[in-house]
Amino acid sequence: MDAVSTLIRMARLEGAVDVRCLLAGRHVLDNPPGAPGEVPFHLLLDGRCAVDVGGRTVDLRAGDVLVLPRAGRHQVRVAAEAPPVAAERDDAGTVATLRSAAPPAVDLFCGRFTHPPGAGEILFAGLPDVVHASFGTGSASPLRPLGELLRGEAAAGGAGAGAVVAALCEALLALALRGDGTARTAAAAPWTAVTDPGLRAVVDAVVHRPHEPWTIAGLARVAGVSRATLVRHFSAATGTGVADFLTRTRMTVAADLLTGTQLGLDDIALRVGYRSTSAFGKAFRAATGTTPARLRRSVRRG
């Protein structure tokens, strides 16, 4: 299994669409802060809109996916220069629809990913505040078949439609995390979307073999470059250092083992590259703000 798929599996996500917006005229959609463990997303299949989040504005076009790992209150603005047109909410079907009487200018799906404490928290904490991927809606776009299926299942309300929508949301996150293949700044692209083959090899090696005694020099050999080149290129492409990436990935795997298995702390420490349980505990607390034992207890209580 590739690194992105492995990370999504460990996060134990549940995806859901809260509302589909088929809107004409001017609208401002106010999104309140989510509960702990919730990450909002927006998928625009037709039209254009703008999202105001964290003091910045992100312009969305048809075929764009926006995931907001640390969003508080944010607004979606539709047709800001047009006169307002009334819309009514329809709760029939699998997904509620906010629909204008006039022909819609946008087809926007607003939803969220929910994750339990543990690996999901660490994964999203390591992503940029804004993950924005643009796939377009042409024949080669992966969003074209996904969007058509999502539209159909959202309106269907039949048996299994909710499960299909949830699975499509997970697929949407996978697309966003692997990126759209365009050149972006480190502040805008998730580290999961690195395209350089050498850096991709480093990511895959750490995600799949966190138990190995990795050093920066050893990872440079995996990438086929010098140590200095790896440090420079990895930071430029991902916005994070190699050592920080190594620790965060190991802690993600550890959280998955803590919440999904009955393995003891000694075994988990060894599986993520620590010979000392004490050193593992210190690293885990520094990365997550809690101890391995406390995380395990919180999940069991939940």
Rosetta blueprint (number, residue, H / E / L):
1 M L
2 D L
3 A H
4 V H
5 S H
6 T H
7 L H
8 I H
9 R H
10 M H
11 A H
12 R L
13 L L
14 E E
15 G E
16 A E
17 V E
18 D E
19 V E
20 R E
21 C E
22 L E
23 L E
24 A L
25 G L
26 R E
27 H E
28 V E
29 L E
30 D E
31 N E
32 P L
33 P L
34 G L
35 A L
36 P L
37 G L
38 E E
39 V E
40 P E
41 F E
42 H E
43 L E
44 L E
45 L E
46 D E
47 G L
48 R E
49 C E
50 A E
51 V E
52 D E
53 V E
54 G L
55 G L
56 R E
57 T E
58 V E
59 D E
60 L E
61 R E
62 A L
63 G L
64 D E
65 V E
66 L E
67 V E
68 L L
69 P L
70 R L
71 A L
72 G L
73 R L
74 H E
75 Q E
76 V E
77 R E
78 V E
79 A L
80 A L
81 E L
82 A L
83 P L
84 P E
85 V L
86 A L
87 A E
88 E E
89 R E
90 D E
91 D L
92 A L
93 G L
94 T L
95 V L
96 A L
97 T E
98 L E
99 R E
100 S E
101 A L
102 A L
103 P L
104 P L
105 A L
106 V E
107 D E
108 L E
109 F E
110 C E
111 G E
112 R E
113 F E
114 T E
115 H L
116 P L
117 P L
118 G L
119 A H
120 G H
121 E H
122 I H
123 L H
124 F H
125 A H
126 G L
127 L L
128 P L
129 D L
130 V L
131 V E
132 H E
133 A E
134 S E
135 F L
136 G L
137 T L
138 G L
139 S L
140 A L
141 S L
142 P L
143 L H
144 R H
145 P H
146 L H
147 G H
148 E H
149 L H
150 L H
151 R H
152 G H
153 E H
154 A H
155 A H
156 A H
157 G L
158 G L
159 A L
160 G L
161 A H
162 G H
163 A H
164 V H
165 V H
166 A H
167 A H
168 L H
169 C H
170 E H
171 A H
172 L H
173 L H
174 A H
175 L H
176 A H
177 L H
178 R H
179 G L
180 D L
181 G L
182 T L
183 A L
184 R L
185 T L
186 A L
187 A L
188 A L
189 A L
190 P L
191 W H
192 T H
193 A H
194 V L
195 T L
196 D L
197 P H
198 G H
199 L H
200 R H
201 A H
202 V H
203 V H
204 D H
205 A H
206 V H
207 V H
208 H H
209 R L
210 P L
211 H L
212 E L
213 P L
214 W L
215 T L
216 I H
217 A H
218 G H
219 L H
220 A H
221 R H
222 V H
223 A H
224 G L
225 V L
226 S L
227 R H
228 A H
229 T H
230 L H
231 V H
232 R H
233 H H
234 F H
235 S H
236 A H
237 A H
238 T H
239 G L
240 T L
241 G L
242 V H
243 A H
244 D H
245 F H
246 L H
247 T H
248 R H
249 T H
250 R H
251 M H
252 T H
253 V H
254 A H
255 A H
256 D H
257 L H
258 L H
259 T H
260 G H
261 T L
262 Q L
263 L L
264 G L
265 L H
266 D H
267 D H
268 I H
269 A H
270 L H
271 R H
272 V L
273 G L
274 Y L
275 R L
276 S L
277 T H
278 S H
279 A H
280 F H
281 G H
282 K H
283 A H
284 F H
285 R H
286 A H
287 A H
288 T H
289 G L
290 T L
291 T L
292 P H
293 A H
294 R H
295 L H
296 R H
297 R H
298 S H
299 V H
300 R H
301 R H
302 G L
